[in-house]
Amino acid sequence: MHTDTHGTLLEDARFEELIGRLISYHNNEGLLSVYLNIDPALAAREGYEAELISAWKPLKAQKMDQWTRGRLEYEISGITEEVQSWREAPGRSVVMFFSGPGGLRIVLPLHFPMSTVARFDQRPLLRPLIAALDEHHRYCIVMMDKAQARLITVMMGSVEEEVHLESDVLPRTDVGGWGGYLQPRYARHREHHLTEHIHRVIEHLWTIDRSRPIHSLILSGPDEPISALRRMLPKALARSVVATVHLDLDLPTPDVVRRVDALDAEGRAREDRALVEELTTSAAKADHAVLGWDPTLEALSEGRVHLLLLAAQEPRTGVQCAQGHYFTAGDARTCPVCAEPLWHTDDIAEAAVRGALSTDAQVRFLSPGVGAELGSEGVGAILRW
């Protein structure tokens, strides 16, 4: 059983190399991961510098040897210098990964809010980034009438691209001459022009989706062209349609995005509920699906996971193999594959996401309100076999 669904941000070429690099990144001397929320009300430098100082407090309160504390202070100094160099906030939130010994220095501004958190470890903290990018996936709004079209592509909370198309479609009218003999001919001619117009729209959608996969499509326009568009959409694109609305074709782009955001979120929630229903039904029948941490982590260790589903939850402790061979929420001491000692982790979900992506599995973070339907442990997987 393989669910036909879009996966994570790894489908986006712009993030594939970055995330692939970070998934495999490991440095014994440590790496500082920082997610900095920049509240618009506190967007002056004093506001986000104060937010950053607050993020350091739980890190500095941890027990660590003198050498490790020195390493932490070094990376804190580097990120503090970076933040102090900003003339203005570069985004609604900023994700940073710094490791001096590893030559790693990544600053990623984002156009949506994220909770502030900092972690110093041998591997980067990726789960919050992947969860946020999964939530803020790419969607496209198609606004059209019989002669014009606007295609607005939104990714990560901001407009990525806007395309305007115009076609010469004849108006609907009565044509006289020879007792109405020309009317059917005129109608066929007009229908041909409308079909060509829709073909142009579909060609542009197809080009966008092939280069930068579209997760959701929202359609807007009069009944005739929209109905014709839905009939002509290829199945791969038709499955992405989540809503049809009526918006003025000349509505300013920010207003369009603001109105459509909620529809995209509703479509995502419906998709999530369908996935959870499929997963729980299949798991009850032991049909290529599992629920709960222990069976899910075992399947991840064996590379059998096709789709990992996670609900929002507090970090949970566990152990993991340094080489990624084995994960468990239990208290095992050695890896059953390589016999090496297992490492303790305060966030086994982070290890699960890393393990899923490193085996080409898809990861899905469930919408708020849907995660509870996954069960008390908030995790499950649809399996390859």
Buried (B, 14 or more C-beta within 10 A) or exposed (E): BEBEBBBBBBBBEEBEEBBEEBBEBBBEBBBBBBBBBBBEEBEEBEBBBEBBEEBBEEBEEEEBEEEBBEBBEBBBEBBBEBBEEBEEBBBBBBBBBBBBEBEBEBBBBBBBBBEBBBBBBBBBBBBBBBBBBBBBBBBBBBBBBBBBBBBBBBBBBEBBBEBEBEBEBBEEEEBEEEEEEBBEEBBEEBEEBBEEBBEBBBEBBBEBBEEBBBBBBBBBBEEEBBEBBBEBBEEEBEEBBBBBBEBEBEBEEEEBBEBBBEBBBEBBBBBBBEBBEBBBEBBEEEEBBBBBBBBBBBBBBBBBBBBBBBBBEEEBEBBBBBEBBBBBBEEBEEBEEEEEEBBEBEBBBBBBBBBBBBBEBBBBBBBEEBBEBBBEBBBBBBBBE
